[in-house]
Amino acid sequence: MTPVGMIGLGNMGGRMARRLVDAGWEVVGYDPVAEVTGVELVAGPAAVAERCPVVLLSLPDSTVVEPVVQELLSAAGAGTTVVDLSTASPESTVALARDAAARGVTVLDAGISGGAAAAEKGTLVIMAGGDAAAIDAVRPVLAPLAATVHHLGPVGAGHTAKLLNNFLNAVTLAATAEVMVAGRRAGLDLRTLLAAINGGSGQSFASTNRFPRIVEGDYLEGGLTSRLMTKDVTLYTELLARLGVPSLNAAGPVASFGMAAHLGYGDLISNRVVDALGDLAGGVRIQQNRETSS
């Protein structure tokens, strides 16, 4: 198989790289800190581009993506495709794609959803933007990573959809965390409360996939941090400002995840926002098998 490049081997990139290795792909990677068994590490993005006609990016934000893509472009041959799996500014993505096209390189934006568990299992949802034929050409590379690939439109559309999705993720996670702390304070059995919520109108990804495990003490470590969640919501509000759409519901998650970062949870998984809220409520913890203040 032709080697595939992966730049960014952290919580999500590392899991995706392992999926590719397990599927039989030769993976050439770069990360200044992390490494993954089975991935051949090289000195930098340019070295990846020299070897790989398809390069995947899994990076924190556009401030990191932009210099990486510029370095890739310095070494990439015409016909190279860069697939950005990061959560990034759509405006930045469109500008990078324009620069790349002038050098014969295609940039596709491919926002991912599903978290670390889905990355581990290869069941991510991908929201892609860019040329339809180019997306079809990289589907074999994306197949070990994702259960579905949705083509949202031209380049930038994938990252736009990802910001919209992540905003809903932030709202429901912060709100469900607040409800769980309140339920604990009220003396409710949280397993039963979650069963009621998930059979009713309050059901969400957070209530069905996150909190049944958090109440047992499993925070699902390895996913998006509170600091990165705050960044994503900020990008969402900037997007809505450009679109001329009022953002009336962003204050809640901005306050919740910003507060979590202020209390020392910023670099921990965003699910820990429930502990930050519990701290403000006098030390409440929602784990069913632990004593908590009430």
VMD Tcl script that draws the C-alpha trace (Angstrom):
set ca {
  {0.00 0.00 0.00}
  {1.05 3.60 -0.61}
  {2.12 5.18 2.71}
  {-0.29 7.52 4.46}
  {0.94 10.51 6.44}
  {-0.38 11.43 9.88}
  {0.65 14.67 11.54}
  {-0.50 14.88 15.15}
  {-0.36 11.66 17.17}
  {-2.12 12.80 20.33}
  {-5.36 11.58 21.88}
  {-7.28 11.43 18.61}
  {-4.50 11.31 16.02}
  {-2.74 8.49 17.81}
  {-5.88 6.38 17.91}
  {-6.58 7.02 14.24}
  {-2.99 6.16 13.32}
  {-3.30 2.85 15.16}
  {-6.50 2.09 13.24}
  {-4.67 2.65 9.95}
  {-1.73 0.48 11.02}
  {-4.08 -2.30 12.10}
  {-5.85 -2.06 8.73}
  {-2.55 -2.72 6.96}
  {-1.57 0.80 5.94}
  {2.03 1.95 6.14}
  {1.82 5.13 8.24}
  {4.50 7.81 8.24}
  {3.98 10.27 11.06}
  {5.20 13.35 12.83}
  {4.50 14.67 16.31}
  {6.94 16.70 18.44}
  {6.03 14.67 21.55}
  {3.93 11.56 20.92}
  {4.69 8.33 19.10}
  {2.57 5.35 18.12}
  {3.65 1.74 17.75}
  {3.79 0.81 14.08}
  {4.06 4.40 12.84}
  {7.35 5.40 11.24}
  {8.31 8.77 12.72}
  {10.08 11.36 10.58}
  {11.65 14.74 11.31}
  {8.77 17.05 10.40}
  {5.78 17.81 8.15}
  {7.95 18.30 5.06}
  {9.43 14.82 5.49}
  {5.91 13.40 5.69}
  {4.88 15.22 2.50}
  {7.92 13.90 0.64}
  {6.80 10.31 1.28}
  {3.01 10.40 1.29}
  {0.47 11.40 -1.39}
  {-2.25 11.58 1.30}
  {-1.51 13.38 4.57}
  {-3.94 13.48 7.49}
  {-3.80 16.24 10.11}
  {-5.06 15.94 13.69}
  {-4.04 19.18 15.36}
  {-5.44 21.50 18.06}
  {-6.55 24.51 15.98}
  {-5.86 26.73 12.99}
  {-2.90 28.46 14.64}
  {-1.14 25.08 14.54}
  {-2.62 23.87 11.25}
  {-1.53 26.92 9.24}
  {2.26 26.64 9.69}
  {2.09 22.86 9.33}
  {0.30 23.14 5.98}
  {2.75 25.78 4.78}
  {5.63 23.42 5.59}
  {3.82 20.58 3.85}
  {3.39 22.72 0.76}
  {7.13 23.38 0.64}
  {7.74 19.67 -0.01}
  {4.49 18.21 -1.36}
  {4.28 17.19 -4.97}
  {1.43 18.08 -7.28}
  {-1.46 15.69 -6.68}
  {-0.92 15.46 -2.92}
  {-4.09 15.56 -0.81}
  {-4.13 17.01 2.71}
  {-7.09 15.92 4.86}
  {-7.55 18.15 7.91}
  {-9.29 16.21 10.67}
  {-8.76 19.04 13.16}
  {-11.37 21.44 14.53}
  {-10.36 24.61 12.73}
  {-11.62 27.96 11.50}
  {-13.48 27.51 8.20}
  {-12.09 30.85 6.99}
  {-8.55 29.66 7.59}
  {-9.29 26.35 5.89}
  {-10.59 28.06 2.75}
  {-7.50 30.30 2.58}
  {-5.14 27.33 3.00}
  {-7.00 25.39 0.32}
  {-6.62 28.32 -2.07}
  {-2.85 28.50 -1.42}
  {-2.52 24.74 -1.81}
  {-4.49 24.63 -5.07}
  {-2.02 27.08 -6.61}
  {0.66 24.43 -6.03}
  {-1.41 21.51 -7.27}
  {-2.24 20.26 -3.77}
  {-5.80 19.53 -2.63}
  {-6.96 20.39 0.88}
  {-10.06 18.70 2.29}
  {-11.57 19.54 5.67}
  {-12.91 16.54 7.52}
  {-14.23 17.33 10.97}
  {-14.62 14.25 13.16}
  {-17.18 13.46 15.83}
  {-17.61 10.59 18.28}
  {-14.74 11.13 20.70}
  {-11.88 8.90 21.75}
  {-14.05 5.79 22.06}
  {-15.21 6.07 18.44}
  {-11.65 6.78 17.28}
  {-10.53 3.61 19.07}
  {-13.21 1.52 17.36}
  {-13.10 3.22 13.95}
  {-16.68 4.43 14.19}
  {-16.14 8.18 13.91}
  {-18.50 10.38 11.94}
  {-16.66 12.54 9.41}
  {-18.06 15.84 8.13}
  {-16.15 16.58 4.93}
  {-15.78 19.63 2.77}
  {-14.12 19.87 -0.62}
  {-14.21 18.41 -4.10}
  {-16.46 15.35 -4.22}
  {-14.08 13.37 -6.43}
  {-11.17 14.12 -4.10}
  {-13.22 12.95 -1.10}
  {-14.13 9.74 -2.93}
  {-10.43 9.17 -3.70}
  {-9.48 9.22 0.00}
  {-12.42 7.13 1.25}
  {-10.25 3.97 1.41}
  {-7.94 5.81 3.83}
  {-10.86 7.08 5.90}
  {-12.65 3.72 5.98}
  {-10.71 2.30 8.98}
  {-11.44 5.50 10.91}
  {-15.10 6.25 10.32}
  {-18.47 4.56 10.13}
  {-19.82 7.36 7.94}
  {-18.42 10.18 5.82}
  {-20.86 13.01 5.08}
  {-19.99 15.37 2.23}
  {-21.27 18.77 3.40}
  {-20.21 20.89 0.42}
  {-17.17 22.85 -0.77}
  {-13.99 23.23 1.24}
  {-14.75 24.85 4.59}
  {-18.16 23.19 4.88}
  {-16.78 20.29 6.88}
  {-15.19 22.51 9.50}
  {-18.35 24.64 9.60}
  {-20.44 21.55 10.33}
  {-17.93 20.43 12.96}
  {-18.21 23.75 14.83}
  {-22.01 23.50 14.79}
  {-21.82 19.93 16.08}
  {-19.26 20.78 18.77}
  {-21.41 23.62 20.04}
  {-24.30 21.22 20.62}
  {-21.86 18.84 22.27}
  {-20.65 21.62 24.59}
  {-24.16 22.75 25.51}
  {-25.46 19.27 26.33}
  {-22.32 18.24 28.22}
  {-22.31 21.37 30.40}
  {-26.07 21.24 30.99}
  {-26.11 17.54 31.83}
  {-23.19 17.99 34.22}
  {-25.16 20.71 36.01}
  {-28.23 18.48 36.21}
  {-26.20 15.57 37.60}
  {-24.73 17.73 40.36}
  {-28.21 19.05 41.18}
  {-29.63 15.53 41.16}
  {-26.91 14.36 43.53}
  {-27.57 17.30 45.87}
  {-31.30 16.50 45.77}
  {-30.59 12.96 46.91}
  {-31.70 11.24 43.70}
  {-30.26 7.94 42.55}
  {-28.35 9.07 39.47}
  {-28.55 5.75 37.65}
  {-32.32 5.95 37.89}
  {-32.33 9.63 36.98}
  {-30.28 8.92 33.85}
  {-32.64 6.10 32.88}
  {-35.57 8.51 33.17}
  {-33.81 11.26 31.20}
  {-32.74 8.85 28.48}
  {-36.31 7.60 28.12}
  {-37.64 11.14 27.97}
  {-37.13 14.46 26.25}
  {-33.87 15.38 28.01}
  {-31.87 12.64 26.30}
  {-28.57 13.61 24.61}
  {-25.21 12.14 23.66}
  {-23.92 13.27 27.06}
  {-26.70 11.56 28.99}
  {-26.57 8.32 26.99}
  {-22.85 7.90 26.31}
  {-20.98 9.88 28.94}
  {-22.75 10.11 32.27}
  {-23.71 6.43 32.70}
  {-19.95 5.82 32.85}
  {-19.02 8.96 34.78}
  {-21.35 8.05 37.64}
  {-19.40 4.79 37.90}
  {-16.11 6.70 38.11}
  {-15.01 6.39 34.46}
  {-14.44 9.87 33.01}
  {-13.55 8.45 29.56}
  {-10.11 10.05 29.74}
  {-8.37 10.92 26.52}
  {-10.92 13.10 24.79}
  {-11.40 16.81 24.22}
  {-10.19 18.97 27.11}
  {-12.11 21.84 28.72}
  {-9.60 24.28 27.27}
  {-10.14 22.97 23.75}
  {-13.91 22.90 24.28}
  {-13.78 26.60 25.18}
  {-11.77 27.21 22.01}
  {-14.37 25.38 19.91}
  {-17.27 27.38 21.36}
  {-15.33 30.60 20.73}
  {-14.84 29.57 17.09}
  {-18.58 28.86 16.92}
  {-19.47 32.35 18.15}
  {-17.05 33.87 15.62}
  {-18.67 31.81 12.86}
  {-22.16 32.95 13.82}
  {-21.02 36.57 13.93}
  {-19.74 36.24 10.35}
  {-23.03 34.62 9.32}
  {-25.10 37.32 11.00}
  {-26.86 34.80 13.25}
  {-27.38 35.69 16.92}
  {-25.69 33.33 19.36}
  {-27.94 33.42 22.41}
  {-26.92 30.12 24.00}
  {-23.13 30.28 23.99}
  {-22.77 31.95 27.40}
  {-23.53 28.71 29.28}
  {-20.76 26.51 27.86}
  {-18.28 29.42 27.74}
  {-18.87 29.99 31.45}
  {-18.87 26.28 32.34}
  {-15.70 25.21 30.55}
  {-13.94 28.50 31.25}
  {-14.71 27.98 34.94}
  {-13.40 24.42 34.73}
  {-10.14 25.69 33.26}
  {-9.87 28.37 35.97}
  {-10.30 25.71 38.67}
  {-7.48 23.57 37.25}
  {-9.38 21.21 34.94}
  {-8.43 22.94 31.69}
  {-6.08 20.26 30.38}
  {-8.24 17.36 31.56}
  {-11.07 15.81 29.56}
  {-14.05 18.15 29.30}
  {-16.20 15.58 31.14}
  {-14.44 16.84 34.28}
  {-16.61 19.95 34.06}
  {-18.98 18.02 36.33}
  {-16.31 18.03 39.06}
  {-15.68 21.75 38.56}
  {-19.40 22.41 39.01}
  {-19.38 20.09 42.00}
  {-16.53 22.09 43.52}
  {-18.63 25.25 43.34}
  {-21.52 23.35 44.90}
  {-19.44 22.56 47.97}
  {-17.47 19.50 46.90}
  {-20.18 17.36 45.30}
  {-19.08 14.30 43.36}
  {-21.61 12.32 41.39}
  {-20.04 8.87 41.61}
  {-22.57 6.47 43.05}
  {-19.93 4.41 44.85}
  {-18.26 7.32 46.65}
  {-19.21 9.40 49.63}
  {-19.84 12.99 48.67}
  {-20.88 16.10 50.51}
  {-24.58 16.84 50.31}
}
mol new
graphics top color blue
foreach p $ca { graphics top sphere $p radius 0.5 }
foreach p [lrange $ca 0 end-1] q [lrange $ca 1 end] { graphics top cylinder $p $q radius 0.2 }
display resetview
